[in-house]
Amino acid sequence: MSRRQGTERMAEVLSPAGSVTKLETAVAYGADAVYMSGKRFGLRTFSDNFDREQMVSSIRYAHERGVKCYVTMNIMGLEDDLKTINDDIDFTAHEAHADAVLVSDPGIFTRVRDVAPDLDIHISTQASVTNSEACTFWHKLGASRIVLARELSLEDIRRIRSAIPRELELEAFVHGAMCVSYSGRCILSNYFTGRRSNGGACAQPCRWGYSLVEEKRPSEAFPVEEDGRGTYILSSKDLCMIEHIPELIEAGIDSLKIEGRIKGEYYAAVTAKVYREAVDLYTKDPEGWKVSPEWLSLLEKLVHRDYDTGFFFDRPEDDAKIADGRTYVKPAFVVAQITGRLPDGRYTAVQKNKLYKNDVLNVLKPEGYEAPVRAVSITDAGGSRLESVPHPGTEFTVRFDRDVDLSPMTFLSRDGDKDLGINPQES
């Protein structure tokens, strides 16, 4: 967790938890904290999110393992939202026992202060905090942490850190999808689909391709291009700061936030593991810190757009970080998750994508690394031998070509061999 020893600072690894299983995965793979949402008032309504029973049990699960839980209430609230939000605030603070809530709307901030005065409040990136005076403003009202606007550079953050109270924590996104609009303040989704982006229902029209049509020739559509870089002129690259952990920590960032509540369990596992190891290595040996090839390999195998360092080193007006025409690139197909081990050395597993006998599979487990294994035999729940497991969710057993020690949270994946426009929730 975020704590200081003399002048040293240990940064928190903060992972997305879009569902119960994603929360448990992030915890297993090393997150210090997770951020999550109830069924209302968060900005990711397309995540599974948590009903009240799930929120209580999941926060208890995380707390038992020393992991903090922050609940998002960061929509820009309308009058109708205010009619019911007090009940959710009371539940989040006094029954679910969340460690903090994320808020962007001043009205919702006031409600949290009134209903749960002892609950920590983190100011969401949606509030577009870009300077020390704004940080101090929120801190004087009672905020304990600021999630900085994504458009700030490292130099901006250093200057902010030096000008604000030491006890006020700073959080910044360091990995995942970026938004073409300033701190996510966009109404394209409202206009095209009726889905309120700042109410949590963004349809991501920035990821769509666009064409130009002349009014007298409606059947002739011309693709919109920008300097030959492609037709996806509003789609941003993905953020990846794994090669710059020292600079992030030394700039004074207390919490390194990973985007991705609508992405899959494998994504939660890889990002938590990689950033956990990077932060731990820096904490142990700042002078000897260097990037591990394993980290880069794992992140490249995630479904992602082209990686970039966002605005930490470039101003938005100088480089808008627009992606080219490819939607998602370099996927590894997650084929199964281990659920247990049998006395005869076989493993029980659940299928994620189609798996074939004799497939060579990458292994991702919470601790350490394993060389790829080969699935030499597959059987169904009744013991019948299979040549493949084609249906998602199928429970099966698998034997590998060598003995390996795999925990129930281990993922098996097969490398992809081409760029694919697939849903990131599948990986």
N, C-alpha and C positions, 0 to 999 in steps of 0.2 A: 504494500500500500504506500501511498504518498507519505514519506516521513523524512526528516532531516537528521543528520548526524554531523554536528559542527557545520562546516560549509558544504558538505556533501548532500546530494539530493538523489533519492531513489525514485524513479518514475513509476507510476502505476500503469500496468497494462490493462486497458479497459476494452472488453470485448462485447460484440453485439449478441443479444439473446432474444431471437424472434419467436422462440417456442421453448417448451420444457426441455426437449432433447438438445436443442442448441445451447441452452444454458448449461446443462449437465456436461456437454462436450467441451464448452469453453472452460468450465471449472476444471475438468480433468486434464486439459492441455495447458494449464498454467495461468489463466487470467487472474489478476488481483481483484477485479471488479467486473460486473456486467451491467449493461443498461437494457431495460425491458419496458414493456408497456402493458397496461390493462386493455380492455376491449374498447375503451374510449379515450379521447384526449391526447393520444400519441400521434406522431407524424408518419407512422408506417402501418396503416390499416390493412395492408395486404400481407403483413406477417400473420402468423397464427395468433401471436400474442397470448395473454394469460387471462383466464377467467379468475374469479376471486379465490376459488379453492386452489387452483394451480399456482397463483401468486404466493399464497401463504406457504404452501408446501415447498415451492421452489426457493423462496427466500430463506426458509429454514434450512433447506439442503445446502445452499451456498454458505450461509453463516456457519454451519457445522464444519465447513471446510475452510473457514477463514476468508471467504470471498464476500465483498460488498455488493449490494444491489441498488441501482438507481432506477427510478421509475419515471418515464417520460410523460409529462403533461404539457408539451411544448407547442400545441396548436395555437393559432391566433383565434381566440375564443369569440364566438358570437353571443348574443343575448341568450339564446336558447341553451348554449353550453353552460352558462352560469347558473341555470336552474338546477342542475344536477351535479355540478362538480364538487360541491362541498362534501357530499357523501363519499365520493371517490377519494378525496383528500383525507378524510377521516379514516377511511378503511386502510389506505396505503400507509398512513403513519401509525395507527394504533392497533390494527389487526394484522396487517402483512409485515409491519416493522421494517419497511424499506429504510435504507441508509440516507437517501436523499431523493428529491424529485427534480426533474429538469423542467424549467419554465422559461418562456420567452415573452408572454403577454403580461403587462403590468397588472391587469385586473386579476388574472389567475395568481400572480405573485401575491397580491394583497389577500386573496382568499386563503392561500396556504399559510400566510403569517397569522391570519385570524383563527383558522381552524386547527392548525398544528404548529404552534409557535416554536416548538423544539425541533422540528424537522428541518434538516439541512436543505437549502435550495441552491441548485446549480443553474446558472443562466445559460440557456441554450444558444447554440450558434445562430439560431433563427433571429436572435436579438441583434445580431450584427455588431458585436462589441469590437471596436477597432482602435481604442485608445485608453490611456490610463485614467482619464477623467471619468469615462463611462464605467470602467471597472470599479473605481472608487465610489461612484454614485450607487451602483448596485450593492456594493459591500456595506455602505452606510445604511442601506435599507434592510440588510440582513443576509445577503447572499454569501455563501462560503466558497463558491467556485465560479469561475467564468469559463465557458466554452467559447474560445475566441473565434472570430470570423475566419473563414478559410482563406480569405484574400490577403492575410497578413504575411509579411516576410519574417524570416528569423531575426533580422535586425529590428524590425518593428516589435517583435515579442521581447527581445532583450531590453529594449527601452521601456516597454510597458512594465516588465518585471522589476526594473530598478526604481520605478516611480510609484509602486503600489505597496500596501502593507504586506509584510512577509507572510502573514497568516492567510491571506487571500490566495487560493489555489488557482492555477491556470491549466486548462485542458485544451488540447488541440487534436484535430483529426490528422492521422499519420498514414492511413492506408484505406483504400477502397474507392468507391465511386465519388466523383465530384459533380457539381451542378453548374450549368452554364449561367444561372442567375445568381445575383449577389446574395450569398448566404441562404440560398434556397428560396428567395422571395420571388416567386414566379406565379403567373396566372394563365400560362398557356394551357395547362390542363383544364382549368375552369372553362376557358373559351372553347376549346375543341371538343371536350367530352362531358362537361358538366361536373367533373370530379374536382373537388376543392383541394388544391395542392397544399395550402397552409392549414387545411383541416385533416391532413393525413392521407388523402386519397389520390395523390399525384399519379397520372397515367404515363408520365415520362414522355411527352411528345417531343422533347428535345432529342430523343433517340431515333426519331422517324426520319425518313428521307423526304425531301421536298422538291416540287417541280414548279416551274413558272408557266402560267397559261395566259395567253392573250385573249381578251374577251370576245373577239370576233372569230377565233379559232379554238373553241373549247376542247376539241378532240386532239389538239396538238400540245402535248406537255413536254416541256424541256427541263432536264435536271438542273437544279441549282448547284453551281460549283463555286468554290472559293479558292482561287489561286491553284486550281488543279489538285487540291487535297481531298476532294471527294464531295459527296452530296450531303453528308451528315454534318451540316454547318453549325448545328447547335449542340452536338454530342461531345461531351468532355472526355478526355483521357482519364485513366484511373490513377489515383495517388499511391505512391509507394516510397516510403522514407526509410526502409530497412538499412540502407547504406549510410544513413546520417543520424544514427541514434546518439552519438556523442554530442553533435551540434544541438539536437533537440533538447537533451537534458541540460546541457550547459547554458542554453538560452533561458532556462528557468521554467520549462514546462513540467508540471507535476503529474499529468495524466496523459498517456499516449492512447488516443481513441481510434479504434478500428471501426470503419463503417461496414454495414452489411446485415441488418436484421432480416431482410427477405432472402438472403443467400443461405446455402445449405449447411449441414452439419460439418461436412468436410472442410468447407471454407472456414468455419469457426475454429476447427481443430488446427488447421495449418497456420492461420494468422496468429492465434494465441500462442502456439508452440514457438514459432519463429521470433515473434517480438519478445516473448518471455526470455528465450535464450539470449537474445541480443542485449536486453536490459541487464540480465544477470551477469553477462560477460563484462559489460561496462562497469557495473557495480564492483565486481571482483577485481578487475584489472583495467582501469581507464587508459593507461598508457599503452597497454598491449592489445587494445581492442582492434579487431579487424573483422570484416564481413566473412561469414562462413559460406562456402559454395553450396552447402546443404540448404541454407535459407533461401538463396536465390533460386535454386532448382525447385524447391517446394512451391514458392510463390509463382514461378513461371508456369507450373502445371495447373494452377487454379484457372478456372474460366475468368477471363478478364479482358479489358481493353488495354491498349498499349499503356505501359506504366510511365509515370512522370513524377517529378518532385513538386508538382502543384505550384503554388505561389510562394513557397518558402525562399526561392532564389530568383523568381521572376515576377515582375509586376503584371497585373491583369491587362493593363493597357499595352504592355510590350509583347505579351504572349498569352493568348486566351485559352491555351491548352485544349484546342479543338482536336477531336479524334478524326481519323480518316474514315472511309466507308465501311470498314469491317466492324461488326457489332461486338463479337466476342472472339478471343483468340487463344490458341495454345491450351486447349483443355486436356486434362486427364480425366478419364471416365472412372468414377467411383463405382465399383462393381459390387462391393459387399462391406458389411460391418460385422466384425467378430462379436459374438454374444457369450461365448463360453468355450471351455475345453473339456473333452471327454477323456476318460482314463486310458483309452487306447491311442491317444495322441492326435486324434482328429479334433477339428474345431467346429463348433456350431456357429452359424452366421445367418444374416438376413440379406437378401439380394437388394441392390440399389439400381444397377443396370445389368444388361445381359452378360453372363459369365460362361466361359467355355472350359471344358476339361483341357488341361495342359496350357492354359493361359499363364504367361509370366506376369506377376503382379507386384507392384510397388507396395511397400508396407509403411503405414504411418501409425505410430503408437505414441502415447503420452511421454514416455521417457526413452531416450536413446534412439538409435537408428538400426534398421535391419536391411540387409541386402535383399533384392527382389527374390521372391519365391515362386515356384511353379505349382499349380493346382493339379496334382497327379491323379486325384480321384475325387468325384463328387457324388453324393448320395442324397436322396430326398429324406423327408422325415420318417418315412416307413422303411428306410434302408435300401431302397432300390437304386442301382447305379444310374447316373445321368451323364449325358454328353454335354449338356448345357443347362443353365438356369435362366429361362427367358422372361419370367414374370416378376415385376417389382414387388417386394414385400415377402417373397417366398423364403421360408426357413429351410435351411439345408445344412449338410455337413461337408467338410472339405479336409483332405489330407494333402500336406505339402511335401516337396521333394527333400526336405530336411527338417530337423527338429528346431522349432523356434518358440520363443516365450512371448506370447501375445496376450494383452489384456482385453477385456470385453469392449473397450472403447477403440480398438484398433480398426483402421480403415484399410481396405484393399483397393487399389486402383490400377487401371491399365492406361498406358500413355496413348493419347490421341495422335493422329498422324496428319491432321490438316486443320485449317481454321474452320470453325463451325459457328453458325448463329444459333446457339442453343441457350436455353434458360439457365441462368446461373444457379437457380435453386436446385438443379439436378446434380450439382457438384459441390 
